[in-house]
Amino acid sequence: MKEVTADQFQELRDRLEGAESVTKRVPISAISVDDDCMRHGHIRVNGQAVKVSDGFFNRLGSMLKINATLTRGMLQKGDHRIAAGLINGLKDYQSMNAKESDVLLIANSVTREVVDICPPSRYRKVTNSTVLDVAERILNDNSNLIIETVDWNPNSGALSLNLLNNEEIGFSQAGKDEFFKFGFSIIQTSRDTLVESYNQRLVCSNGLRVSLGEGAIGSQRGLSFEDRFRLTGTDAEDIRIFLNRIETMKKAGFVSPAFNQAINRATGTQCSLAEVEAAARLAISKVDEANPELKKQLQAGLSRQWFHAYGDTLARITRKGQDPAALNARQKQFIKTGMTVWDVVNSLTFLGSNNSGFQLENQHELKYEAGRLFGKGSTEGYDLEFAQFASL
């Protein structure tokens, strides 16, 4: 089993303490954009050009209550002048009418780009150094916990410390040798510090980060915990409350009450073409290879090895006289494949947690997608759970 050693933890601390987010509070009226800004990825703050990340304008649009699909559509179509006019108009309106007219610009100190923007009151993130101090305190107080892995993306600044409890718990519905260890992830986003449930499938050391909601645990009706919660502030009392909620998770062995139900649904439901396609496309997008022709071959090999049902299903559709490229997203949601949801989750978590023989960029993102797909059964439901309604 993988484990972060004391030396690795110190090395990580040295790197992360030099990669803290940088914030700057400014009046929203000080920010302006034009079509040149939108085209070349910068904003102007008091007239000075400031570089922004690829996703920044989507964040800015969201803060100004612009529909995300509309923002993406304008940028993809090259409607930069229209997008800039809409952003400036709404920005000026908010400046005149909002109770809080200041905003917080959040920058990545590694890439030196602004990655996010939000009202100052919405920023609830402690420093990386504080997160590491909290992790050390938790480990010192809980001898059965270890740091299994650390996922860090220097380009986005996203950080996840994945902690596991040593106790093994079996789930026979997933297989007679299916045992898991449960724990949690302490996560740094651009504006939040939060906790999500985390578990590891022991048969192949696959890590899975998942949020399934909240509820009573086993027969302990008076005890419940949330699978995902945020730090509500950055002072000592906020951190104390944060640690107490982790302690509540510990009392339940870190096992979410929804996990047993979720694994039953995932093992008993076939993945739709839409679900397999989303997983396969994400995985092949992570293949790291400079040679275009070789990259294409590696992507095809990864898809065949880990998402065989995707190619098989497209071939089946073609044999029946249909064009797979002509199918819309809704139609793909009702097409069966030869993989269960659990099969696809396992493929994603293996690729996200292990050396698969393929060189992958930011492979930890695959664990996040695996958790989203696994948790989908407990929120909106898997596509083919509703296939009986297709003819209504």
Secondary structure, 3 states (H helix, E strand, C coil): CCCCCHHHHHHHHHHHHCCCCEEEEEEHHHEECCHHHHHHCEEEECCEEEEECCCHHHHHHHHCCCCHHHHHHHHHHCCHHHHHHHHHHHHHHHHHHCCCCEEEEEEECCCCEEEEEECHHHCECCCHHHHHHHHHHHHHHCCCEEEEEEEECCCCCCEEEEEEEEEEEECHHHCCCCEEEEEEEEEECCCEEEEEEEEEECCCCEEEEECCCEEEECCEEEEEEECEEECCCCCHHHHHHHHHHHHHHHHCCCCCHHHHHHHHHHHHCEEEHHHHHHHHHHHHHCECCCCHHHHHHHHHHHHHHHCHHHHHHHHHHHHCCCCHHHCCHHHHCCCEEEEEHHHHHHHHHHHHHCCCCCCECCCHHHHHHHHHHHHHCCCCCCHHHHHHHCCC
